[in-house]
Structures are given as structure tokens and as C-alpha cells.
Amino acid sequence: MPETDEAALPSLADDHALLIDAVREAGADVMRHYRERRFDAWDKGDASPVTDADIAANVILRKRLTKGRRARYGWLSEESAEDPTRQAADRVWIVDPIDGTRAFIDRRAEFTVCAALIERGQAVASVIYNPLTDELFEAVAGGGARCNGTPLRHSGRSDLSGCRMLGASYMFKHPGWPKPWPDMAISYRNSTSYRMALVAAGAQDAALALLPKADWDVAPGTLLLEEAGAQASDHLGGNYQFNQPTPWQPALVCAAPDLHHQLLARLDHLPADLKELAT
């Protein structure tokens, strides 16, 4: 009997192991650029920078992740041209070769190499690697989340007052909120994925970003959070569906379950399309 298409796919465990190895390899090359300080940087035209290191990491990841039977996998990367055939693929790699390029340029330990494997719109394996601190966060659907082998669990924080919040401090001070935000320990990390990983690890309690996020920004961290028992959604509580024709999500809200519920209660007056607030 001939193999079915599904049976011909590599196992999820094999894909997960490959993903870890590929991200580590890309991270090592990013660190080579970082140490040698030999890279060009330019603006992509959307006020976001890119460097030679981003492009080189993208090449490494694509070469490693799309060989052999995985050549049929879809590909979506911040540093690759859009390929609409990804929408018909059974499995899709979603990649950010350097998340937090500005931090990389400024030599701050807030950049990561990130990737996720998507099936039917959901992440089933993911890796977020900070090559400067050597923190490797990884998760597989139903198999838990870890950092350098240590299992992750959210902080369990249930009180917004005094919580450790990752976000832009000016956002919380805006006069347009129906009621003021309580005092919180607010800080920031340039890499969105790193913020999500820190919440999954319980090192931070929540992260909030009220602007659109690309799939490559949030897909790796979403699985990590879910496997650590936390939650990630848009600002109205909508779950993410990845690898859609327009691969963007409206916003990011992530936290332990009780805190996530409190955050959504403070955001439910906002429009579904946050771009309306700027008009």
C-alpha cells in the first residue's frame, strides 16, 4: 500500500529537534556578526532596520529547514519574499531570523532568533533563542515548554497592581484610558518573542502591545506560553490563527490566566482594528 501524504511527513519530534539545531546554528552565526562588529544595517522602508546578520541567519534557517521531504513545507519569514503557496502547505515554518534587530545593532541583550512550525493555523513546535545570554526556550504541542531543559511555568500572578509588566510605559500613561492603570513594574524588551518567553518562564507577569504583530513576532511565543499554562490573545481575547493570507495579528496580550482576564477587561472598549485609534 503506498504511503499517504500525512505518513510521508517527518515526525513532529524530528521537526522539533531539527528546529532546535537550526536555530542554534543561526544564533551562532548571528553572534559571529555581533562579536566581529562587521555588518551593514539599513532601513527596510517601514521604519524597521535590517542587517547582514538578519539575512545570513535567514539563509541558514531556510537551508536547514526546507531540505529533503521538508521542501514541501511552507515558508514565511520576515526576511523572505512572500510565497502564497504557503497557504496550501500541510506544515509551514514561520521565522524571524533576528527579532529585535535594533537591540542587536545597539548591542543590548534583547534580540532573539525565533521560529515556529505551524499546522492548520496553530503552532506545534517553536524555539526562541537569545544567543547572547544562551537562553534557549522551546516547546512542542502537548509536550511542555522548557528553557535550556528546565520546564517553564507562568508566575501565577493574579493581581494587576504591582505586577511585572512588559510594555511601552507611555502607553499606560495615556490620558484616554477609562480608568488609570495601577502602579506596575513596567519594563521593556525589544524582541517581542523574548517578552513572551519571559512571561512563559515566570520571570515577568504579563506583556501588552496594542499594535499589529506579524505572525513571526508571536507564533513562537504563543506555543511557549500555552505549554507553560499561560495565555496569549489579541486585545479582545481572540485566539491567533496563523498562516492566513494576511499574516498579522491585531495586538498582543499575554499573562497567567487570571491576570490575562483582568487585562482583557481593561481593553474591551477598544475597537477591533486598533488603527482606528490613529485616525
C-alpha positions in Angstrom: 0.0 0.0 0.0 1.5 3.4 -0.9 2.3 5.9 1.8 -0.2 8.6 2.5 0.9 12.2 2.3 0.5 12.5 6.0 2.6 9.4 6.7 5.3 10.8 4.5 5.8 13.8 6.7 8.6 13.7 9.2 7.5 13.2 12.8 6.8 16.2 14.9 9.6 15.1 17.3 12.1 15.1 14.4 10.9 18.5 13.2 11.2 19.9 16.8 14.8 18.5 17.1 15.7 19.9 13.7 14.3 23.3 14.6 16.4 23.5 17.8 19.5 22.6 15.9 18.8 25.1 13.1 18.0 28.0 15.4 21.2 27.3 17.4 23.2 27.3 14.2 21.7 30.6 13.0 22.2 32.0 16.5 25.9 31.1 16.4 26.2 33.0 13.1 24.4 36.0 14.5 26.9 36.0 17.4 29.8 35.9 14.9 28.5 39.1 13.3 27.9 40.6 16.8 31.5 39.8 18.0 33.2 40.9 14.8 31.0 44.0 14.6 31.1 43.5 10.8 27.6 44.1 9.4 25.8 46.6 7.3 22.4 47.9 8.5 19.7 49.7 6.5 16.1 50.7 6.8 13.5 48.5 5.1 11.3 51.5 4.4 8.9 50.8 7.2 11.0 52.4 10.0 12.4 49.0 10.9 16.1 48.1 10.5 17.7 45.0 8.9 21.3 43.9 8.8 23.6 41.5 7.0 23.2 39.2 10.1 19.4 39.0 9.6 19.9 38.0 6.0 22.6 35.4 6.8 20.5 33.8 9.6 17.5 33.6 7.2 19.6 31.8 4.7 20.9 29.3 7.3 17.4 28.6 8.6 15.8 28.2 5.2 18.6 25.8 4.1 18.3 23.7 7.2 14.5 23.6 7.5 13.5 23.0 3.9 15.7 20.2 2.8 14.5 16.8 1.6 11.0 15.9 2.5 10.6 19.3 4.2 11.0 21.0 0.8 7.2 20.8 0.6 6.8 22.7 3.8 5.5 26.3 3.5 7.8 29.2 4.4 7.0 32.6 5.9 9.9 34.8 7.1 10.3 38.5 7.9 13.3 38.5 5.6 11.9 36.5 2.6 9.7 37.5 -0.2 6.1 36.4 0.3 5.3 33.0 -1.2 1.5 32.5 -1.4 1.9 28.7 -1.8 2.5 28.5 2.0 -1.3 28.7 2.5 -1.8 25.3 0.9 1.0 23.5 2.7 0.3 20.9 5.5 3.1 22.4 7.6 4.6 25.9 7.5 7.8 27.3 9.0 7.3 30.8 10.4 10.6 32.5 11.1 12.2 35.7 12.4 15.9 35.5 11.8 16.6 38.3 14.4 13.7 39.5 16.4 14.9 42.8 18.0 17.3 43.9 15.3 17.5 47.3 16.8 18.7 45.8 20.1 21.3 43.7 18.1 22.6 46.9 16.4 22.7 48.7 19.8 24.4 45.7 21.4 21.6 45.1 24.0 20.9 41.5 25.1 17.3 41.7 23.9 17.4 40.1 20.5 16.4 36.5 19.6 16.4 34.0 16.8 12.8 32.6 16.5 10.9 30.0 14.6 7.7 28.0 14.8 6.2 25.1 12.9 2.5 25.6 12.0 -0.2 23.0 11.3 -3.8 24.0 10.5 -3.1 27.5 11.7 -1.6 26.6 15.1 1.9 26.4 16.3 3.0 22.8 17.1 6.7 23.4 17.7 8.7 26.5 18.5 12.1 27.9 19.5 13.1 31.3 20.8 16.9 31.7 21.3 18.8 34.6 22.8 22.3 33.8 21.6 23.9 36.5 23.8 22.5 35.0 27.1 22.4 31.5 25.7 18.8 31.1 26.8 17.0 28.6 24.5 13.3 28.4 25.0 11.5 25.6 23.2 8.1 23.9 23.2 6.2 21.2 21.4 2.4 20.8 21.4 1.4 18.6 24.3 5.0 18.2 25.4 5.5 21.2 27.6 7.9 24.2 27.4 11.5 24.5 28.6 14.4 26.8 28.9 17.7 25.0 28.5 16.0 21.8 29.6 14.2 23.3 32.7 10.4 23.1 32.5 8.6 26.5 32.3 5.6 27.7 34.3 4.0 31.1 34.4 4.3 33.2 37.6 0.7 32.6 38.7 0.3 36.3 39.4 -3.4 37.3 39.8 -3.1 40.9 40.9 -2.5 43.6 38.3 -1.3 46.1 40.9 2.4 45.7 41.4 2.8 43.1 38.6 5.8 42.9 36.4 4.6 44.3 33.0 6.4 44.3 29.7 5.2 47.1 27.5 5.8 50.7 26.5 5.5 52.9 29.6 3.9 55.8 27.7 1.0 53.6 26.6 -0.1 53.1 30.2 0.2 56.8 31.0 -2.1 57.9 28.1 -4.9 60.1 29.3 -7.5 58.3 27.2 -7.9 55.2 29.4 -11.4 55.0 31.1 -9.6 54.5 34.5 -5.9 54.8 35.3 -3.7 51.8 35.4 -2.4 50.7 38.8 1.2 51.0 39.7 3.2 48.3 38.0 6.8 47.4 37.5 6.9 48.3 33.8 9.9 47.4 31.6 10.6 46.6 28.0 12.5 44.2 25.7 13.0 44.9 22.1 12.2 41.4 21.0 8.5 40.6 21.2 9.3 36.9 21.3 11.7 37.4 24.2 8.9 39.2 26.1 6.6 36.3 25.6 9.3 33.8 26.6 9.9 35.7 29.9 6.2 35.6 30.7 6.1 31.9 30.0 9.1 31.4 32.3 7.5 33.4 35.1 10.3 35.9 35.0 7.7 38.5 34.1 3.9 38.5 34.8 2.4 40.0 31.6 3.2 41.6 28.3 1.0 44.0 26.3 1.4 45.6 22.9 -1.5 47.4 21.3 -0.3 47.4 17.7 -0.4 44.8 15.0 2.1 42.0 15.3 3.3 39.8 12.4 2.9 36.0 12.7 6.7 35.7 13.1 6.5 38.0 16.1 4.0 36.0 18.1 3.7 32.4 16.7 6.8 31.0 18.5 5.9 32.7 21.9 2.2 31.7 21.7 3.0 28.0 21.9 5.6 28.5 24.6 3.0 30.4 26.7 0.3 27.8 26.2 2.6 24.9 27.1 3.6 26.9 30.2 -0.1 27.3 31.2 -0.3 31.0 30.3 -2.5 32.6 27.7 -1.9 34.8 24.6 -4.5 36.6 22.5 -5.4 39.8 20.8 -6.7 42.7 22.8 -10.3 41.5 22.6 -9.5 37.9 23.6 -9.4 36.5 20.1 -7.2 33.5 19.6 -4.5 33.6 17.0 -4.8 31.8 13.7 -1.5 31.7 11.9 -0.6 31.4 8.2 -3.6 33.3 6.9 -3.4 35.3 3.7 -2.6 38.4 5.7 -0.2 37.0 8.4 -0.8 39.7 11.0 -2.5 39.7 14.4 -4.3 42.8 15.8 -2.3 43.1 19.1 -0.6 41.1 21.9 -1.9 40.3 25.4 -0.2 37.6 27.3 -0.2 36.6 31.0 -1.2 34.0 33.5 -4.9 33.1 33.2 -6.3 35.3 36.0 -4.1 38.3 35.0 -5.0 37.8 31.3 -8.7 38.1 32.2 -8.1 41.3 34.1 -6.1 42.8 31.2 -8.9 42.0 28.7 -11.5 43.7 31.0 -9.5 46.9 30.7 -9.2 46.6 26.9 -12.8 45.6 25.9 -13.7 49.2 25.0 -11.1 49.3 22.2 -12.0 48.8 18.5 -11.2 45.5 16.8 -8.9 47.4 14.4 -6.6 49.5 16.6 -5.5 51.5 13.5 -8.8 53.4 14.0 -7.3 55.0 17.1 -4.7 56.8 15.0 -7.3 58.3 12.6 
